[in-house]
Amino acid sequence: MKNILLILNATLTPPHVRDAAINIAKASSALLHTFFVFYRSDLAGPHYLFPNDLSLTENNLTGRSIKEEDEELIAAQVKVFKDECETAGVAYLIEPDTNVSNKDIIRLSAFADIVLADAHQDVHEHNVADLLSDAHCPVYLISKDAGTPENIVLAYDGSLSSIYAVKMYSYLFPGFRDLPTTLLYVHDGSHPELPQERNINMWLSQYYPRLEVEILQGKVADQLVEYTRPLPRVLTVMGSYNRNQLSRLFHTSHAKALIEEGRSSVFISHK
């Protein structure tokens, strides 16, 4: 992996995302191509019913405009990021534009090996389901509860998409191969046998010496949450299925459940 597209909140950069990105880049000698995306949820934000110029008025406490304070916050976050990268010896490129759109990120993902972003926040226009389904490279959503992974769950349904996701994960993160790894297959009762059992076991055994296989019955999203919840620092790897299935699986409630209740980071990829 040589080019990582990193998306950070410009005014409040989550330390868990910054630290994980720097660690990943350092391990693979990769460039962090970084966007500090401006996001604010105050009264003048997109959900306020009466748009106005409040964001340009002076702050009664400091005498400065909110815009000036935001610029100061962004500059501080950028400085911390630069200092951390330079201390770690990690190459970085910071784009000056803080108004990058979701379409821009998806377009640029064609020239990246992976997109890294915070699992806990849709930044500005960046909808998680859209990013996961439309990105032209794998997407890694980093959970504050996961940090550096200690357990890996490979969500497998027998589809070429799930196989491809495992393949991309294996290529991009060779340093994780010695971690406890579970191949998890969830079925609805109609096909309880592991699809392509001989082939998948033969292939993955060459990569993961600590591989275990778990077969569960029920709904995929529910079983993923139940399985990942008790595991410390877990990363879940999965294919994107098709657009409709992905939208259902990563509906806000399901994404929140897997990331917050299941306390899992998510790696997802599709062709």
Secondary structure, 3 states (H helix, E strand, C coil): CCEEEEEEECCCCCHHHHHHHHHHHHHHCCEEEEEEECCCCCCCCCCCCCCCCHHHCECCCCCCEHHHHHHHHHHHHHHHHHHHHHHHCCCEEEECCCCCCHHHHHHHHHHCCEEEEECCCCCCCCCHHHHHHHCCCCEEEECCCCCCCCEEEEEECCCHHHHHHHHHHHHHCHHHCCCCEEEEEEECCCCCCCCCHHHHHHHHCCCCCCEEEEEEECCHHHHHHHHHCCCCCEEEEEECCCHHHHHHHCCHHHHHHHHHHCCEEEEEECC
